[in-house]
Amino acid sequence: MPKHAPTWPLAASAFNWTPDLIRAESGATEIAVGIVSDGIAPIIEVELGQLWRSFPVPSDAEAESLRDALAAAGGRVSIVGASIDDWAAPTRRRDDDERMSFLLPQLRAAHRLGATGVRLPIGQSGVALLERLLPELHDLDLVLFEEAQGPQTPSSPAHRAHYDTIAHFDDPHLRLLVDISMLMPALPVTYLDRLRRSDLPASFVDRLESDWQDPATSDAAVALLRAGAVPPDVHTMFMNLLVRFGRSDAADLRDVLTFAGAAHLKFWDLHDADDRVSRPVRHFASELRTAGFTGSLTSEWGGHEWLDDDAADMTRRHLDLVRAALTA
């Protein structure tokens, strides 16, 4: 018999509407409220850097106005995408006092928005800054979610220490956010189609299609990059192979899901004839159930980098696919 659907909150990321923000036919806050008022999702993630020109020091009035508009539409903010600009100048990194000053106004804005927490890349804060941030997070009743994606797996020597740091603090105001771009059994159909229309060697694209799960395929991608053989028109897209796409199994995350507080159900397109989109959701959900996960799941579309599809339609269809996968 099918399992009962879990009660995890499903959210939509305003990041999905990035091309609409660039076109500037509607304002960022108008787009955010529209996600709720159009019935796409009652819970949204927002990116502070996309919302207001006053970033990184948005005013209380700006945050409260958006919070109230969302509430009037029947919605709320879950997680706020924050950021730390680590460089004060091209040749000088910010010290931790400056990094703290850059981040604190964003925490206060997230609090005013009524958010559950803020999101940063895993490991960016560092232990020293985390020790200073945690009292602020407690005071504001916010969670700092450190996001891991693509190749940033627990088994990666470059990233394992970051997972261990979260576990070491053992604080409910510091949690892991897992992006299922880690769990890609195959590359997106539309991504491969775009690469085939470039001047990349056809044999390499064939290898991406048939042998993505083989780690040696990444070595071949690095070799092409170092040889200067990546055409300029797909250079940015090509880098996804190294920094945004992963090849792990959901079971590989088992020992870190006990301190996971949220997840991004990343999708690139909706070509799912062979379950390349829905299978990671199903397998990941199984591991989340076992871990006793109680956080939110957010639909996040990364394929607008190379697709011109409508963000609202893509997000609606993805959330429908997710609901079906969660009950399969």
Secondary structure, DSSP 8 states (H G I E B T S, - for coil): ---------EEEEGGGGHHHHHHTSS-HHHHHHHHHHTTS-SEEEEEHHHH-TTTTS--HHHHHHHHHHHHHTT-EEEEEE-----EEETTEE--HHHHHHHHHHHHHHHHHHT-SEEEEETTSS-HHHHHHHHHHHHHHT-EEEEEE-TT--TT-TTTHHHHHHHHHH--TTEEEEEEGGGB-SS--HHHHHHHHTTTS-HHHHHHHHH-TTSTHHHHHHHHHHHTT-S-GGGHHHHHHHHHT--B--GGGGGGGGGGEEEEEEEES----TTSTTHHHHHHHHHHHHHHT--SEEEEEE-GGGT----HHHHHHHHHHHHHHHHT-
